[in-house]
Each structure stands twice: as C-alpha cells, then as structure tokens.
Amino acid sequence: MSSIVLGVTGASAQQLAERSLKLLLENNNVVHLILSKGAYNVWLAENDIKIPIDTEKQIKFWRDRFRTDKGTLICHRWNDVSASIASGSFKTKAMVIVPCTMGKIGRISNGIAEDLIERCADVHLKENRRLIISPRESPFNLIHLRNMTQLCEAGAQIIPCIPSWYSNPQSLDEMIDFMIVRLFDSLDYELKDINRWQ
Ligand SMILES: Cc1cc2nc3c(=O)[nH]c(=O)nc-3n(C[C@H](O)[C@H](O)[C@H](O)COP(=O)(O)O)c2cc1C
C-alpha cells in the first residue's frame, strides 16, 4: 500500500476532497489527511456539517460516512507540525491539495510553512516528491497567477478541477469523478469504481 498526503483547504467544492478521500480508501491506499482550519469552516458554511477536529473522532466520521473499512486513514490536526509527515525522513508517494485556496498557494509558493499542510507541501518540494495543487478561485488576480507560476517552477503540478463537457456527464457526481480521475491519473493511481471517460 502506498502512502499519500491529502491536504484539504478552505476553498469551495469540498465535494472534490470528499470524493478523493473515499476513492483513495476504497482502493486500499494509506491516506494522511489534513484539513486546514479554513476547511472546517467551509464544511460548516456550505454543507452545514461540523467535522470533528479530534483525530480519532474524525477517522470514525469518515469511516461512517463512506461505510468502508478499506485502506488506512490517518487524520492530522492542521497545526500539528510535529506530525511524522512534517519530516522529509518520512516517506510518502505524493501530496495532493484539493481544493486549494489562494491563501495556501500564496504561502506555499513563498516558503511559508506555518501549518501542517504548508509544511508538508514544503517537504514534498524540497524532497523532489510529487506535489499536486488543485486551485479553486475565479477570477485569478495577477498575484494568484504569479504564485502558481512560482510553484510550477519549483516542481509542483497545478491541476485545476475543470469540468468537461465532451464526456457528456449526466450528473454532478459524474462531473466530479471526471475531475478526480484527472488529478490521480497524473500520479499513476489506478482508481477503480469510478466513472471513467473512454
Ligand atoms: C464558504 C467559503 C468559501 C470559500 N471559498 C474560497 C475559494 O473558493 N477559494 C479561496 O481561495 N478562498 C475561499 N474562501 C476563503 C478561505 O476559506 C479563507 O481565505 C481561509 O482563511 C483559507 O484558509 P486555508 O488556506 O488555511 O484553508 C472561502 C471561504 C468560505 C467561508
């Protein structure tokens, strides 16, 4: 089983993070999950759901929600910069941040590593490991665009979740799946049980 860090920040479209987590677990991956402080607020604002901050309670929350005991889930607090994954010595395959706020992009692109998501992203860049960032904002201002360029130059991959029409999606779920496939295909993750465009 390979280990992946999933960072979830306080941008709109938490459904993208939720679907990613579910599929990674159902496909028997080891997932280190970090919700930023902002992500908890967006879950409450957009979905009226209060996600438990306590890590053990949060694992139970996701397990109950997905009704699966597959894979391995480790939840981390956003401010736990002493977590194993905050060190370059701890091996991971990759990190994906979905959805990613402009604030996080600004801080990571400028080497600021205050919370665990920022620190992990910093580690993935310094260790030359895969870092995929899926930004969510519209429109982008010049600072956003420059920060994303800087991240790209530092080795991160910017993959926005942009819906497709050529796949003729029949539902929002199908549209979400198409976008998630694009994210994880680039890491060579074979996600089964997903609607895939042929
Ligand atoms: C309902 C809601 C939706 C938001 N959507 C976005 C968004 O799509 N993109 C963004 O950059 N910020 C968005 N924000 C603002 C961020 O949540 C805010 O800047 C926060 O401080 C980000 O913290 P984080 O980057 O640590 O998650 C949203 C805030 C709320 C309450």
The ligand as a Tripos MOL2 file, in Angstrom:
@<TRIPOS>MOLECULE
LIG
   31    33     1     0     0
SMALL
NO_CHARGES

@<TRIPOS>ATOM
      1 C1        -17.8520   29.2850    2.1810 C.3       1 LIG1
      2 C2        -16.4650   29.7560    1.8530 C.ar      1 LIG1
      3 C3        -15.9330   29.5070    0.6040 C.ar      1 LIG1
      4 C4        -14.6450   29.9340    0.2620 C.ar      1 LIG1
      5 N1        -14.1580   29.6530   -0.9790 N.ar      1 LIG1
      6 C5        -12.9040   30.0150   -1.2820 C.ar      1 LIG1
      7 C6        -12.3490   29.6560   -2.5690 C.ar      1 LIG1
      8 O1        -13.0060   29.0210   -3.3920 O.2       1 LIG1
      9 N2        -11.0600   29.9940   -2.8230 N.ar      1 LIG1
     10 C7        -10.2840   30.6700   -1.9090 C.ar      1 LIG1
     11 O2         -9.1200   30.9360   -2.2120 O.2       1 LIG1
     12 N3        -10.7860   31.0160   -0.6940 N.ar      1 LIG1
     13 C8        -12.0590   30.7080   -0.3590 C.ar      1 LIG1
     14 N4        -12.5600   31.0440    0.8840 N.ar      1 LIG1
     15 C9        -11.7270   31.8070    1.8170 C.3       1 LIG1
     16 C10       -10.8030   30.9040    2.6440 C.3       1 LIG1
     17 O3        -11.5440   29.9200    3.3390 O.3       1 LIG1
     18 C11       -10.0110   31.7620    3.6500 C.3       1 LIG1
     19 O4         -9.1410   32.6160    2.9260 O.3       1 LIG1
     20 C12        -9.2410   30.9050    4.6440 C.3       1 LIG1
     21 O5         -8.5220   31.7450    5.5390 O.3       1 LIG1
     22 C13        -8.2890   29.9790    3.9500 C.3       1 LIG1
     23 O6         -7.5160   29.2580    4.8900 O.3       1 LIG1
     24 P1         -6.6730   27.9810    4.4160 P.3       1 LIG1
     25 O7         -5.9730   28.3710    3.1540 O.co2     1 LIG1
     26 O8         -5.7210   27.7260    5.5190 O.co2     1 LIG1
     27 O9         -7.6410   26.8770    4.2250 O.co2     1 LIG1
     28 C14       -13.8550   30.6390    1.2250 C.ar      1 LIG1
     29 C15       -14.3990   30.8770    2.4970 C.ar      1 LIG1
     30 C16       -15.6790   30.4520    2.8150 C.ar      1 LIG1
     31 C17       -16.2130   30.6950    4.2030 C.3       1 LIG1
@<TRIPOS>BOND
     1     1     2 1
     2     2     3 ar
     3     2    30 ar
     4     3     4 ar
     5     4     5 ar
     6     4    28 ar
     7     5     6 ar
     8     6     7 ar
     9     6    13 1
    10     7     8 2
    11     7     9 ar
    12     9    10 ar
    13    10    11 2
    14    10    12 ar
    15    12    13 ar
    16    13    14 ar
    17    14    15 1
    18    14    28 ar
    19    15    16 1
    20    16    17 1
    21    16    18 1
    22    18    19 1
    23    18    20 1
    24    20    21 1
    25    20    22 1
    26    22    23 1
    27    23    24 1
    28    24    25 2
    29    24    26 1
    30    24    27 1
    31    28    29 ar
    32    29    30 ar
    33    30    31 1
@<TRIPOS>SUBSTRUCTURE
     1 LIG1         1 GROUP 0 **** ****
